[in-house]
Amino acid sequence: DKEMPVMDGHEATRILRANPKFRGHIVGVTGNALDFQISEFLSCGVDEVITKPVKRDRIALMLRQYGLLHDIAPIHIVESGISSTVDVSVAPPKTESPNDRES
């Protein structure tokens, strides 16, 4: 998030990107939707910026693009006046077997 109490999203992104072990995606979330504000976020190293209020369908589409959702249930998405249907579903939770527990 761009506005956080201890450090903002720009600083957090710079720290993550400076860590050679970090291999994840960074999605900036902000209520600041002007083009130059989004460009600032992108220039700090985020992969994508979404603006508040965040819609569930937008998150689902983004997670699917990053391979974090499985194709099962269709969700209808309307964004920028363009309507489409995509197949997305949250990955089933991992269940812990008795053999997974430490003694």
C-alpha positions as YAML, in Angstrom:
chain: A
units: angstrom
residues:
- id: 1
  name: ASP
  ca: [0.00, 0.00, 0.00]
- id: 2
  name: LYS
  ca: [1.31, 3.44, -0.84]
- id: 3
  name: GLU
  ca: [0.23, 4.89, 2.52]
- id: 4
  name: MET
  ca: [1.55, 2.83, 5.44]
- id: 5
  name: PRO
  ca: [2.48, 4.04, 8.92]
- id: 6
  name: VAL
  ca: [6.10, 2.85, 9.20]
- id: 7
  name: MET
  ca: [7.23, 2.95, 5.56]
- id: 8
  name: ASP
  ca: [5.33, 3.62, 2.38]
- id: 9
  name: GLY
  ca: [4.91, 1.23, -0.52]
- id: 10
  name: HIS
  ca: [7.67, 2.92, -2.53]
- id: 11
  name: GLU
  ca: [10.24, 2.29, 0.20]
- id: 12
  name: ALA
  ca: [8.99, -1.27, 0.84]
- id: 13
  name: THR
  ca: [9.27, -2.04, -2.88]
- id: 14
  name: ARG
  ca: [12.81, -0.67, -3.09]
- id: 15
  name: ILE
  ca: [13.86, -2.82, -0.11]
- id: 16
  name: LEU
  ca: [12.29, -5.95, -1.58]
- id: 17
  name: ARG
  ca: [13.85, -5.37, -5.00]
- id: 18
  name: ALA
  ca: [17.28, -4.77, -3.42]
- id: 19
  name: ASN
  ca: [17.16, -8.25, -1.83]
- id: 20
  name: PRO
  ca: [18.69, -10.72, -4.31]
- id: 21
  name: LYS
  ca: [16.76, -13.58, -2.71]
- id: 22
  name: PHE
  ca: [13.36, -11.96, -3.36]
- id: 23
  name: ARG
  ca: [11.66, -13.57, -6.35]
- id: 24
  name: GLY
  ca: [8.02, -12.58, -5.85]
- id: 25
  name: HIS
  ca: [5.65, -10.24, -7.58]
- id: 26
  name: ILE
  ca: [4.87, -6.85, -6.07]
- id: 27
  name: VAL
  ca: [1.47, -5.29, -6.57]
- id: 28
  name: GLY
  ca: [1.09, -1.69, -5.47]
- id: 29
  name: VAL
  ca: [-2.25, -0.71, -3.97]
- id: 30
  name: THR
  ca: [-3.17, 2.95, -3.77]
- id: 31
  name: GLY
  ca: [-6.01, 5.41, -3.66]
- id: 32
  name: ASN
  ca: [-3.87, 7.77, -5.76]
- id: 33
  name: ALA
  ca: [-5.08, 7.09, -9.28]
- id: 34
  name: LEU
  ca: [-3.52, 9.93, -11.27]
- id: 35
  name: ASP
  ca: [-1.20, 8.82, -14.07]
- id: 36
  name: PHE
  ca: [1.92, 10.38, -12.54]
- id: 37
  name: GLN
  ca: [1.20, 8.70, -9.17]
- id: 38
  name: ILE
  ca: [0.87, 5.30, -10.81]
- id: 39
  name: SER
  ca: [4.06, 5.97, -12.81]
- id: 40
  name: GLU
  ca: [5.91, 6.77, -9.56]
- id: 41
  name: PHE
  ca: [4.81, 3.44, -8.10]
- id: 42
  name: LEU
  ca: [5.87, 1.55, -11.23]
- id: 43
  name: SER
  ca: [9.24, 3.32, -11.29]
- id: 44
  name: CYS
  ca: [9.90, 2.01, -7.76]
- id: 45
  name: GLY
  ca: [9.70, -1.54, -9.09]
- id: 46
  name: VAL
  ca: [6.15, -2.79, -8.58]
- id: 47
  name: ASP
  ca: [4.90, -5.20, -11.22]
- id: 48
  name: GLU
  ca: [1.41, -3.78, -11.27]
- id: 49
  name: VAL
  ca: [-0.65, -1.06, -9.59]
- id: 50
  name: ILE
  ca: [-4.29, -1.42, -8.61]
- id: 51
  name: THR
  ca: [-6.33, 1.43, -7.23]
- id: 52
  name: LYS
  ca: [-8.73, 1.53, -4.33]
- id: 53
  name: PRO
  ca: [-11.42, 0.56, -3.89]
- id: 54
  name: VAL
  ca: [-10.06, -2.87, -4.81]
- id: 55
  name: LYS
  ca: [-12.63, -5.13, -6.41]
- id: 56
  name: ARG
  ca: [-12.61, -8.89, -5.80]
- id: 57
  name: ASP
  ca: [-12.83, -9.66, -9.51]
- id: 58
  name: ARG
  ca: [-9.78, -7.51, -10.23]
- id: 59
  name: ILE
  ca: [-7.77, -9.35, -7.57]
- id: 60
  name: ALA
  ca: [-8.93, -12.71, -8.97]
- id: 61
  name: LEU
  ca: [-7.85, -11.78, -12.48]
- id: 62
  name: MET
  ca: [-4.47, -10.55, -11.28]
- id: 63
  name: LEU
  ca: [-3.85, -13.69, -9.20]
- id: 64
  name: ARG
  ca: [-4.77, -15.83, -12.19]
- id: 65
  name: GLN
  ca: [-2.26, -13.95, -14.34]
- id: 66
  name: TYR
  ca: [0.46, -14.72, -11.77]
- id: 67
  name: GLY
  ca: [-0.53, -18.41, -11.68]
- id: 68
  name: LEU
  ca: [-1.96, -18.29, -8.15]
- id: 69
  name: LEU
  ca: [-5.51, -19.33, -9.07]
- id: 70
  name: HIS
  ca: [-6.79, -22.45, -10.79]
- id: 71
  name: ASP
  ca: [-9.25, -22.40, -13.69]
- id: 72
  name: ILE
  ca: [-12.56, -23.71, -12.42]
- id: 73
  name: ALA
  ca: [-15.31, -21.16, -11.83]
- id: 74
  name: PRO
  ca: [-16.18, -18.35, -14.29]
- id: 75
  name: ILE
  ca: [-16.15, -14.78, -13.03]
- id: 76
  name: HIS
  ca: [-17.58, -11.96, -15.09]
- id: 77
  name: ILE
  ca: [-15.30, -8.91, -15.11]
- id: 78
  name: VAL
  ca: [-16.06, -5.41, -16.35]
- id: 79
  name: GLU
  ca: [-13.02, -3.16, -16.48]
- id: 80
  name: SER
  ca: [-12.55, 0.05, -18.46]
- id: 81
  name: GLY
  ca: [-15.89, -0.54, -20.14]
- id: 82
  name: ILE
  ca: [-14.77, -3.91, -21.54]
- id: 83
  name: SER
  ca: [-16.70, -6.95, -20.38]
- id: 84
  name: SER
  ca: [-15.21, -10.43, -20.32]
- id: 85
  name: THR
  ca: [-15.57, -13.74, -18.55]
- id: 86
  name: VAL
  ca: [-12.55, -15.58, -17.20]
- id: 87
  name: ASP
  ca: [-12.28, -18.90, -15.42]
- id: 88
  name: VAL
  ca: [-10.80, -18.43, -11.96]
- id: 89
  name: SER
  ca: [-11.00, -20.15, -8.63]
- id: 90
  name: VAL
  ca: [-8.95, -20.00, -5.47]
- id: 91
  name: ALA
  ca: [-6.53, -22.87, -5.17]
- id: 92
  name: PRO
  ca: [-7.81, -25.45, -2.69]
- id: 93
  name: PRO
  ca: [-6.25, -25.13, 0.77]
- id: 94
  name: LYS
  ca: [-3.43, -27.52, 1.54]
- id: 95
  name: THR
  ca: [-4.50, -30.06, 4.09]
- id: 96
  name: GLU
  ca: [-2.01, -31.19, 6.67]
- id: 97
  name: SER
  ca: [-1.54, -34.89, 7.06]
- id: 98
  name: PRO
  ca: [-0.38, -36.45, 10.35]
- id: 99
  name: ASN
  ca: [3.01, -37.16, 8.68]
- id: 100
  name: ASP
  ca: [3.53, -33.41, 8.03]
- id: 101
  name: ARG
  ca: [3.57, -32.52, 11.71]
- id: 102
  name: GLU
  ca: [6.81, -32.26, 13.63]
- id: 103
  name: SER
  ca: [7.16, -34.45, 16.70]
...
